[in-house]
Amino acid sequence: MTASSVPAGSAAPVDTGVLVIGAGVAGLLAAHRLVDAGHRVIVVDKGRGVGGRLATRRMGEGVFDHGAQFFTSSDPAFAAEVARWEAAGAARLWFDTRLEADGSTVPDGHPRWRGTTGMTAIAKHLAVGLDVRTSTRLASLEVVADGSGGGWRALVEDGTELRAGALVLTPPVPQTLDLLAAGGVELDLAQHAELAAVTYHPCLAVMALLDGPSGLPEPGALRPGGEPVDWVADNQRKGISPVPAITVHAGPTTSHVLWDAPDEEVISTLLAAVPGLAAAPVAGGVQVQRWRYARPDVGLEGSTRKISGVPPAVLAGDVFDGARVPGAAASGWAAAELLLSMI
Ligand SMILES: Cc1cc2nc3c(=O)[nH]c(=O)nc-3n(C[C@H](O)[C@H](O)[C@H](O)COP(=O)(O)OP(=O)(O)OC[C@H]3O[C@@H](n4cnc5c(N)ncnc54)[C@H](O)[C@@H]3O)c2cc1C
């Protein structure tokens, strides 16, 4: 990573060949492929750090993965990428069993991977060597129509401006549509209809420091797979937290129903529903994260999409290829290849 934010108030717009919006797994892998092909690339992200939904947070002594929990590697190209992450010390095997709803496990030979120090370790590893600008929230994307050679103008919320010949767009699709609409970009009607139909499940995540071991069975995770609790992980047993610290994910219906509820209600509902929890939360050691766009409900066919009728711009992310980390990776690569055929 070479920069932390776009300089506020700088007069001249920053110019790049390709602007990648989003430093999640899709954006970072797309950026690498484009840089390897010789293009100037800037990656921007509104978050304070990289990773997007590969998200790790500290609270007191505790370390919590509160977005993606693990990833599989059955696709050969992705497995080769994961092997590179493992060799670099960024990823580690967590477990290789299927978690059943009743708490039992069934060996299935498929490795489930985690980031070595949490899921963001992977994104931090991928950001090395790229020009990534965090804390840079775009407000709009406009087509440049001032006779200066075309391309895109991206306005950052603080008023600074970036110019790019081409875009890779990896935010959840509703956020991408908002950015284009804010810049007055009118999509072709059929494409707009296809993209506007994409919806996502929300997910409420509760992170709790515990006053003792969680009592969760091997491998330190439970997948009730329903409502109110979809998933529970013991971050200490996972190997990323030095102290007992659990992450609880609500199921999609519970997340919808409790979306606007006070944190206390979300916390008490979810913690009370964790099967066999053997410890209590530490006072002041509980937080809630609301993921509005956790996973696509209705995704899109294929691996990427060109935006029609505008300067080069492609969509990538987990809306394609199966709504998970491996799919986001495959989509990032596919988007870069598609863009390379256009620029
Ligand atoms: C609670 C939860 C649990 C999950 N569990 C798993 C799991 O166990 N296994 C699995 O494989 N997957 C899981 N997933 C899904 C997985 O996290 C995603 O599929 C994957 O991380 C998506 O990567 P991405 O690059 O497509 O998108 P993201 O990681 O969402 O990246 C998009 C980026 O765009 C940025 N952005 C958006 N708008 C702007 C803007 N205006 N300006 C600048 N930047 C912007 C965002 O900050 C974000 O960083 C889970 C997700 C959640 C939320």
The ligand as a Gaussian input file, in Angstrom:
#p B3LYP/6-31G(d) Opt

LIG

0 1
 C      -21.623000     -11.181000       7.986000
 C      -20.988000     -11.785000       6.778000
 C      -20.543000     -13.113000       6.808000
 C      -19.941000     -13.662000       5.678000
 N      -19.443000     -14.931000       5.756000
 C      -18.755000     -15.437000       4.711000
 C      -18.073000     -16.664000       4.835000
 O      -18.026000     -17.274000       5.905000
 N      -17.420000     -17.144000       3.727000
 C      -17.385000     -16.460000       2.544000
 O      -16.749000     -16.927000       1.586000
 N      -17.988000     -15.261000       2.423000
 C      -18.667000     -14.731000       3.475000
 N      -19.251000     -13.511000       3.374000
 C      -19.257000     -12.839000       2.079000
 C      -17.880000     -12.233000       1.755000
 O      -17.469000     -11.408000       2.806000
 C      -18.025000     -11.424000       0.482000
 O      -18.535000     -12.268000      -0.543000
 C      -16.720000     -10.825000      -0.038000
 O      -15.896000     -10.364000       0.999000
 C      -17.100000      -9.699000      -1.000000
 O      -15.942000      -9.081000      -1.515000
 P      -16.123000      -7.890000      -2.549000
 O      -14.778000      -7.415000      -2.901000
 O      -17.034000      -8.341000      -3.655000
 O      -16.963000      -6.766000      -1.789000
 P      -16.596000      -5.869000      -0.462000
 O      -15.682000      -6.635000       0.418000
 O      -17.900000      -5.446000       0.063000
 O      -15.799000      -4.653000      -1.106000
 C      -16.450000      -3.537000      -1.651000
 C      -15.769000      -2.291000      -1.119000
 O      -16.328000      -1.132000      -1.754000
 C      -16.198000      -0.077000      -0.838000
 N      -17.105000       1.013000      -1.220000
 C      -18.461000       0.959000      -1.304000
 N      -18.940000       2.165000      -1.648000
 C      -17.867000       3.003000      -1.780000
 C      -17.725000       4.375000      -2.088000
 N      -18.793000       5.171000      -2.345000
 N      -16.481000       4.910000      -2.130000
 C      -15.381000       4.132000      -1.858000
 N      -15.477000       2.815000      -1.540000
 C      -16.699000       2.257000      -1.498000
 C      -16.569000      -0.707000       0.500000
 O      -16.065000       0.037000       1.595000
 C      -15.950000      -2.090000       0.382000
 O      -14.694000      -2.157000       1.029000
 C      -19.823000     -12.900000       4.493000
 C      -20.234000     -11.566000       4.475000
 C      -20.785000     -11.002000       5.616000
 C      -21.156000      -9.551000       5.610000

